Amino acid sequence: MIMHIKITNKKNGNLFFLFVISVLLFSCSSDHINTGKSKSKGDHPRIVNIVNFIRLCEPRSKEITEKVLYETVDSQVKMMKKYKLGGTFLLQYDALLDLRYQKLLKSLPVSSFDIGAWWEIPQPLVENAGLKWRGRYPWDWHAWGVYKFLDTSVKPEYDAGSMDWIVFRYGEILLNFAEAAFELNKPDEALNAVNQIRTRAGIPALSAITRDAIRKERNVELKFELHRYWDQRRWRTAVTAITGDYSCFNLNLDITTGKYRVQLIEKVTGTTNRPTFYEKNYYFPITPTRISNNPNLVENPGY
């Protein structure tokens, strides 16, 4: 897989780095296990691969400077070469930009080492984009996952969280109000309601409002709260929004190689029948039984 990465400094608008990285997906197969030239003997454990995560700085300790981090990696590379150990180096974006790491890793033999990248969204990138940083420190270690319903102040293996389950909250009230106000030709009131939500989230306010902007804000604000399907039905957009083939990425650990495999799954929601929302699905059927009980009822279209 080839990653094309472009990083722009928002403060001066200059493009300061453009590069192409070949990532190590090919090494998921057993034919590319990084063992160097060493071979296991007897019943001793065999080192399959050494995975190294490299970042340019360590914000949790002032004693661990950029110089200390680089010298540690440099010493590790020398040791791995000495004992003929293969490995994988995964660099955070800030380390990728550092010429020292570029020079060091380019010197590694391709037969024994893989180079990849891993990403976080740290404080400098967030603030350069004009957004408010809400992490606990400049590089927040929380990675992928939905934290919306999680009490992160407790240790999940020991304590029970106190997070309430979201049923109906003020953010939804504002979005309902914004949608109704816009449809009643009151765009100023709709804009004010949407900007209250954006201000709370530390996002720049909008200067104008549209129906699509309100719907997008609703999608973002109420993400994972089980509103989207019903919103699309209510807006009469479900036929085009829901109908279609969907794909996803699946991350698996290969226990035979000790490496992760990223798999693209096509048609994840339906391998035989394509997921389809029909026009008639906007309404439920009245059913023949109810109609027989009341001949004045007329069945909904499509049933």
N, C-alpha and C positions, 0 to 999 in steps of 0.2 A: 504494500500500500504506500502511496506517495502523499505526503502532507505538504501543501503549499501554505506557508504561514506569512502573513504580512502584519507587521506591528507599526502603528503610527503614534507619534507623540502628539496628543491633542493640544498641548500648549502652544506649539509653534507650527503644527500642521505638517512637519517634515517627516517623510518616510525615512526611518533610520535603520531599517533592517528588512531584508527580503531573502529568504532562503528556502531550500527544499530539503526535506528529511525523508530518507527511506527508513521506514519503521520495520520492526522485526516480526511481522506476522508470519513470515515464512518459517521462522524458527520454532513454530508450534509443532511441526512434524518431528518425528523421532530421528529423521535423517540429519537434523540440524541441531542436535544437542551440543551445548558448548562445554565440552570436556577437555579442550586442548588436546595434548598428546598423552595425558595421563590415563592410566587404565587401572581399574580396581582389581585387587587381588584378594583371593579368599572370600571371607564373609564380611570384610570391612565395608562400611557405607561408601557409596560412590557419590561424589559431588557432581550433581547434574549441572547446576548453574548458580552463579552468585549474582544477585540482582542488587544494584546500587542506585539509590535515589539521591540525586545531587541538586542542591539549591545554592544560590549565590550567597545568601545570608541566613542567619539564624536569629530571629527576633526575640526568642525567649531567653537568650543569654548574651550579655554584652561581651563576655569573655570569648565566646566563639565567633571570631571575626571572619571576614571573607578570606583573609590570608590563612587562618587556621583551617578553614574548610577546604581550601584548595590544596594546601600541603598534605592534608589527610588523604584526599583522593589521589594525589600524586604518589604518596607512599604506598597506598593500596595497589595502584597500578603496577608499581615496581615489584611488589610482593607477589602479585598474581602472575606476572611474567616469569619471575624467578622460579616459582613452583608449577609453572605451566597450567594455570587454572584459567578457564574461560569465564566469561561473565557478560552481563548486560548492564549498561549504564543508561539510566533514565533521567533526563535533565529537566529541571524546572525551567520555564521560559527565561528567567533572569540569568541562569547559568549558561543557557544556550547563546546568549548575547555576549558573554565574556570571552575575549580572545584567548585567555589562558586555557580554558577548558576546550575550546575549539582546537587549539594546537595540540594539546595533550591527547585528546581522543582521536584525532586524525592519525596519530602515530600508532594506534593499536592495530594488530593484525586482524584482518576481517575474518580469518578462518576461526578465530577463537572468541571474538567479541562482537556484540550487537550494540547499536546506539539507538535510543528512542527518546521520546519526550513525554512528559506528564504535565498536566495543567491544573492550576488553581486560579481563582480570580482574586488577587490580593488588593490591598488598599490603594496602591499607586494607580493601578489600572482603573479601578472604580472611580476614584476622584478625578482622574484625567478625563473620564467620560462625563463628568459633570454630575455624578451621583454621590449621595451621602453614604459613607462607609459605616456599616453597622456591625462589623465583626468585633470580636473580643480583643484582637491584636492584629497587626498589619497582615500577617499570613495566618488565616484561620484554617485549622486543620480539618474541619468538617468537610467531607467530600460529598459524593453523590447520595441522593436519598431525599425523602420528603420529611422535613422537620416541622411541618406546619402543625401536626397534632402531637408533637413530642415535647416533653418537658426536659430540656437539655441541662437543667440545673441539678439533676439527680443522676446517680449511677444506676443504670437499668438492671444490673445484675443484683443489686441490693435493695433499692428503694422503689416505692410506687410513686408515680408522678401525680401531679395535681392539675394537669391540663384538662380543661373542660372540653367536651365534644361540641363542635360548632354546629348549631342548629339554625340560628337566625341571629345575625349580628349587624352592627351599625353600618358597616361597609356595604352590606347588601341593601340596606334601607336607602343609603345615598345613591346607589346605582339604580335602584328602582325609581327613585325620585327623578334622577337625571333622565332616564329613559322616558318617563311619562311627561316630564317638562318639555323635552325636545319634540315629542309627538304633538304636544299642545302648542307648538310654535313659541316656546319660551326658552330660547337657546342660552340666554344669560344665566338663568337659574340652573339649567343643565350643566353649563360650564362650571359654575361655582361648586356644584355638588361633586363633580368629577375631580376638580382641583383640591377639594378637601381630602380626598383619598390619596392623591398624588403627594400632597404636602406631608401627610402623615408618614408616607413611605420614603420621604426624602428624595422624591423625583420632581424634576422641574415641572412647573404648571403649564398647562396648555393655554394658548392664546386664542384659540377658536375651537368650536366643537362641531362634530358631525355625528350622524347615526353610527357610522362605522367606528368612530373613535370611542363612542360610549360602549359599543359591543366588544371592542378590543379590551377596554379597561375592565369590563366585566369578566372577560375570559381570564385576564391576568390576576385580578384581585381575588376571584373566587375559585382559582385553580385547585383541583383535587377536592372540592367541596360538593361534588355531585350536582352541579347546576348545568353544565354545558349541554348535555343531551336534551334536557327539557327546554333550555333557551332556544336551541335550534328548532325544536318543534314549534315553539311559540312564535318565533320569527318567520316560520315557514321557509327555512333555509336547509332543512335536514336532508331533503332529496339530493342536493348537490354536496352538502357538507359531510354527510355520513356515508353515502354510497361510494364505494371504491375499495381498492386493495391497499392494505397498510403493511408497512415493514417495520422492523425494529432491530436493534443490536442486542445480542445476547453475549454476556461475558461469563466464560466457564474456565475453571481450573482443570487442566489436564494432569491427573495424578500420576500418569506414567512418565511425564517429562518434567513435572513441577512448574510448568509454564501456563500462563493464561492464554486463552484463545478467544478472539473476538469474532463472533459469527453474525452475519447479516441474515435475518430470517425474512424471506419474502412471504407475502400473503399470510401474515401471522394471525389474522382474525377469521380466515376462512380459506381452507385449502381446496375445497370442492365447490362450494357455492360462494360467489362473490357477495360480500356484505352489501345489502341493498335496503334503502329506506324508500318505501313506495308512497305515492301521493296519498293513498287511502289511509296510511298509518298516522296521519295527522289527527284522525278521529278514531275512537273505538267503535266497534259495531254495536248497533242497538240490539241485534239478535232477533231471529224469527219468533222466539218465545215471547219476548216483550211486545213485538208487533201484533202477534195473535191476541194478546191480552188487551191491546189498545190499537184498533185499526187506524186511528188518526196519526200514528207514528209512521215516519217514512225512513227507511234504512239509509244510512250514510253512504255516500258514493264509494264504489269499489267493493262493497260487501254483498 
